Amino acid sequence: MSALSSRFRVTRGAFTLDVQLDLEAGEVVAVLGPNGSGKSTLMNLLAGLLRPDSGHLTLGGRDLVDAQPHQRGIGLLAQEPLLFPHLTALANVEFGPRAQRRAGSRETALRWLAEVDAAEFADRRPRQLSGGQAQRVALARALAAEPDLLLLDEPLNALDIDAAPAMRGLLRRVLRAQSRPAIVVTHDALDALVLADRVVVLDAGRIVEQGPSREVLTRPRSAFAARIAGLNLIAGTTVEGGLHSDSGVVIAGRSTAAPGENGVAVFSPSAVAVHRDNPHGSPRNALRVRLAGMEPRGDLVRLRAADGTAADITPAAVAELGLEPGQDVWFVVKATEVGVHAALGRSQGGSWPRD
Ligand SMILES: Nc1ncnc2c1ncn2[C@@H]1O[C@H](COP(=O)(O)OP(=O)(O)OP(=O)(O)O)[C@@H](O)[C@H]1O
């Protein structure tokens, strides 16, 4: 039996959402979709802030379709950490267990603060916390209430670019360590790869694509998934300072992962330089590929390799190198341009984009 079983149909003006979404215990699903595709509508239906015209919702065997938001056992981590401003971090986290009249609420709160590396902020009020610190406290607060389902609505969106990687890593650790299912709404392919077992792509109120994160993002079938995955993603196993790809090449990069994990190397097509000959002695990554196609992309030309890897170079460079489909060339990318991340999913990945 699924931990979460849901089916919603709701019409709001000209927009209709019609979605069925089931989650297993401990499963983390990323919901991706363009603006206006219905992601917030779906979250509001799950949280009980919006009533469906028809449908059902069961969570851990409980029928919740008529339940009030506070009766649902569904925790929400919003974009902005909605902490009570007049309470300390500890009191904020203690709020849920105390409201549920659970014994040891203070110990529970302290444990969760420690779990999100925020124990040292226990006595601070929200205005004394940075955005990243406040978001960690908000995560502890959501988890301390022991929800049966955790909803994360763009949890990294409000964080600055320096704080987001640490929070992403923390979310990964915390979501892996617990058995409750979670749904993450995100615009970021990296969040889906790092946090979620499965990706669901919404468009115009319907699920247009779903599957294991790595599979959907390395071989996207919907236009939206392709656009957000508009990066080269090479799947493999993480090694010290890089990735050993499934096709047997070691790619050096900036790694956020411990060695020996399922992982992806991620780099932009615009970071790729193209050479006809092997650039021996270069400290860069050199990937031998066969050119499969070329297409204009703004002022540049996108070269597509047969393995799916892409490079964006100028038309002048295409002419200078005399490039044509069918040729074997070298795609060269600096290690500093490559991010290596632990990724979930066991499927054999390839590279993106793929026709
Ligand atoms: N209160 C409302 N009344 C009528 N239509 C609404 C209402 N709220 C949302 N909609 C419509 O529902 C559709 C889906 O909106 P929703 O906010 O769920 O999309 P979203 O995927 O979360 O978008 P975004 O990424 O921009 O947050 C939109 O077309 C929107 O105009």
The ligand as an ORCA input file, in Angstrom:
! r2SCAN-3c Opt
* xyz 0 1
  N      -7.496     31.715     -6.803
  C      -7.444     31.415     -8.096
  N      -8.502     31.608     -8.900
  C      -8.460     31.308    -10.203
  N      -7.374     30.778    -10.803
  C      -6.291     30.563    -10.066
  C      -6.255     30.861     -8.676
  N      -5.035     30.527     -8.219
  C      -4.332     30.043     -9.258
  N      -5.085     30.068    -10.368
  C      -4.663     29.614    -11.691
  O      -4.279     28.264    -11.577
  C      -3.189     28.004    -12.464
  C      -2.087     27.273    -11.720
  O      -1.512     28.119    -10.739
  P      -0.419     27.595     -9.713
  O      -0.118     28.760     -8.829
  O      -0.861     26.338     -9.110
  O       0.826     27.310    -10.680
  P       2.351     27.051    -10.295
  O       2.784     25.896    -11.106
  O       2.487     26.950     -8.819
  O       3.053     28.371    -10.808
  P       4.379     29.137    -10.270
  O       5.545     28.317    -10.678
  O       4.294     30.436    -11.019
  O       4.209     29.312     -8.793
  C      -2.777     29.343    -13.052
  O      -3.285     29.408    -14.364
  C      -3.433     30.350    -12.161
  O      -3.760     31.493    -12.902
*
